[in-house]
Structures are given as C-alpha cells and as structure tokens.
Amino acid sequence: MAVDERVEWFSETSGWLNPITPDDRTRWGVWARGALGRAARDAGLFGKAETHARELFSAAASAFGWSAETSFAPENARP
C-alpha cells in the first residue's frame, strides 16, 4: 500500500491583488511535503508506523486463522 498525493495547481488567476501564481502554490506544496517527510523521519515515525502496521496486519490475518508476513522498503528508498 502507498499514498502518494501529488497536487499541482494549474488554474488560478493572479493579479495585483493576488500576486501568487499556480507555480508558487505547487512549489510550496512540494516544499511542505518534503519538510513533513523529514520531520516524520527525524521523529522516528516510520519505525512506529511499521510496528503498528505489523500489528494490524497480523491481527487481521489472525482473525481469519491466517498469518501475515509484512515487509517494508529499505530505509534508503523511503521519502
């Protein structure tokens, strides 16, 4: 599973009352996504998310009498 939300602004009227362009908003979104990813990594959220995902999938599989093997991308391939 993956969530990759890429938003690109393409329709906005800029003018002297609104000097912000669609490119500005797109660039800010890319910057914010990167800053949030770094903050999550620095806070150890990836490890916590992996632990919770393993618990969730194991419990769901166990409810059906199955077992689950969960793997994740290597750290160097993460955002």
N, C-alpha and C positions, 0 to 999 in steps of 0.2 A: 504494500500500500504506500502511496505517496500523495502528497499535496504540494502542488507547485502552482501557486497563484501568481501569474504574471499579468499585471494590469498595465495597459498602455492607453494614455489619454490621447484622443485624436480629434475631438470636436469641442472646442471652447473658443469663445470669442474674446480676444484680448483687445484692449484699447487703453486709452489714457487713464480710465478709471480702474482697469484691470490689466496691469502690465504682465501678469503671469501667463505664460504660454503653455500649451499642452506638453511641449518638451520639458519645461520646468517641472511640471507635476509628475511626469514619467520618471525623470531623473531623481526627484525627491523620493518617489516610491522605491526605486532601486536602492537608493542610499539607506532608507529606513529598513528595508528587508535585510540588507547586509548587516546593519547595526544590530537589529534584533537577533539575527543568527549568531553574531559574535557574542552578544550578551548572554544568550542561552547556552552557548558552548562554555563560556567562562564561568557560568553559574553551575555547571555540571548537570544541566537539564537533559542532555542526551542520554547520560547514564541512567538517570531516574526514569526517563521515558522508556528506555529499553527494559528496565526491571519491571515496570508496570505493564508493558506490552506482553512480556513473557508470562506474567501472572494472569493477565486477561485471556490470552490465547490458551494457556494451559487449563484454566478453569472452564473455559467454554468447551474445549475438547473433552475434558474430563466429564462434563455433564452428559455427553453422549457415549461415554465409555471409551473414548479415543485418547491418544496422546498427541501432543503438538511439539514440533521442533521449530524453534524460532531463530532466525539468523538476521543479522544486520549488516549494512555496508561497512567496510573498514573505515576507521576514523579519518584517514586521509582522503576519502571520497565523499565526505559529508560537507554540507554547505558551510 
